[in-house]
């Protein structure tokens, strides 16, 4: 059989028994062990009998466990060689990653979290490339509190900004190349007395100059820099206002269960 091991598992998985599925998941996640262990050892690791392991091979259309193991071993060895060949460029790509979690000013982080918890509403603005991070922050913050709004990727509604008050908080992502939309949102928010929190690369960026609170991202070359900083904000909010966040998450879990949103 020429079909790769993981493709074969994916194709046959829906038709496997519950025990066979446990073995299949174990083998996919630990292909090295599957390539070297006996059927009995695999069964013990997966929490099933040796017979179930052997039956999996037949369920996959193979002639026996030895054929299954040979298929795994070939794919594992091929994967290992590919990883070694790719290790150098991956190492180069990882160099700037240490900058993602550059030290965050604890005082400003605390002020930002306090504002986001106490505000009557939170408006999150991120345009073009920054919109990905803005959407992630919007989605995660919606799990912790209500009245969270999001800009469009390339613009915003004045009708939405019109609802901002002195009790509102506005988060603006603003990184090079700086967009005029980010500055316009910050300026309008300031006019209406809302607290502006800038997530930017430098304090004197266009938005940084007028923000009430500035959180500095690490390297601006990777979207993960913004996501890392956003995760710090979300984690801090969750810890600071654990009671409110817990109640909202509990309500959401009930809705998820009623609607069958998640499979597992």
Secondary structure as GFF3:
##gff-version 3
##sequence-region A 1 264
A	DSSP	alpha_helix	5	12	.	.	.	ID=ss1
A	DSSP	three_ten_helix	13	15	.	.	.	ID=ss2
A	DSSP	alpha_helix	18	29	.	.	.	ID=ss3
A	DSSP	alpha_helix	31	36	.	.	.	ID=ss4
A	DSSP	alpha_helix	39	46	.	.	.	ID=ss5
A	DSSP	alpha_helix	50	59	.	.	.	ID=ss6
A	DSSP	alpha_helix	65	94	.	.	.	ID=ss7
A	DSSP	three_ten_helix	95	99	.	.	.	ID=ss8
A	DSSP	alpha_helix	106	118	.	.	.	ID=ss9
A	DSSP	beta_strand	122	125	.	.	.	ID=ss10
A	DSSP	three_ten_helix	128	130	.	.	.	ID=ss11
A	DSSP	alpha_helix	131	142	.	.	.	ID=ss12
A	DSSP	beta_strand	148	150	.	.	.	ID=ss13
A	DSSP	alpha_helix	158	161	.	.	.	ID=ss14
A	DSSP	beta_strand	169	174	.	.	.	ID=ss15
A	DSSP	alpha_helix	180	191	.	.	.	ID=ss16
A	DSSP	beta_strand	195	200	.	.	.	ID=ss17
A	DSSP	beta_strand	213	216	.	.	.	ID=ss18
A	DSSP	alpha_helix	223	240	.	.	.	ID=ss19
A	DSSP	alpha_helix	242	259	.	.	.	ID=ss20
###
